[in-house]
Amino acid sequence: MTIPTANESPPAPLRRRRGWRIAAIIAGIAIALLGGAYYLFRSVERTVKDAYAVWWAADLVIQHMETHHGAWPRSWEELHATERSAYKGVASTNLDGSWTAEFRPRASIEELRTRVVIDFHVDPTQLLTHPPPSNGPPFRVIYLRDGRRQHFVGKEPNAMIREYLQWKARQDTVLTTP
C-alpha cells in the first residue's frame, strides 16, 4: 500500500473507513443528545407533577379543615371524601386563606398517595406554637415521598398550612373580640 501524497486522495478502503468513523461519531453524538433531551424532559415532567401534587395535597388538607371545623384529616380515606366534594374549578387557596382563579391539574388521591406523605397524627393547634426556622418550611407535615423538596413559589405545602392556620386564628380573634 502506498501512502498518498498531499495532492492525491486516499485509497477507497481508507476513505470508506474514515466515512464509517465519522458516521459512528455523528450517530453517537445524536444518541447522546436524544438521551439527554429525554432525561431532561422526564425530569422536568416529574418536578412539575410533584410540585402540583404537594400543592393539591395542601389544598385538600385546608379544604378538609374548613369543612370539618378545623380538624386535621386522619387518613387518606377522609381526604378522599374531601376530594370528592372539593371545588375542582379554577381556584386555589392563597397563603392568607383567600382564593385565586387559576388553571392547574388536580391529581387523584391514588396518585397523591404514591407521591406525597401527609402526617395524619398532627394537632393543628400545635403547629402554630413552634416558631418557623429562618429558612425552609415551618414544619414538615406534607412532603414528597422521595424526600425531594419540589414546590412552586409561594406554594410550599407546609407554609400554606401555617399561613392558613394563622389566617384562621386571626379570623377567630376578630369574630370573638367584642
Number of C-alpha atoms within 10 A of each C-alpha: 4 6 9 10 8 7 6 8 11 14 12 9 9 11 12 12 11 12 12 12 12 12 12 12 12 12 12 12 12 12 12 12 12 12 12 12 12 12 12 12 12 12 12 12 11 13 17 14 19 25 20 21 28 28 26 25 26 24 21 23 23 23 21 23 18 14 12 12 8 17 16 21 23 13 12 17 11 13 20 16 13 20 23 11 11 15 12 13 12 12 14 21 20 15 20 15 17 11 12 11 9 9 11 12 12 17 19 14 21 10 12 21 16 12 20 19 19 22 14 13 11 14 13 15 12 8 19 17 8 9 9 14 9 7 6 12 16 21 17 14 17 21 25 20 15 11 10 10 15 21 20 14 7 11 21 22 29 21 20 23 26 20 18 21 22 17 16 16 14 12 12 11 11 10 9 8 7 5
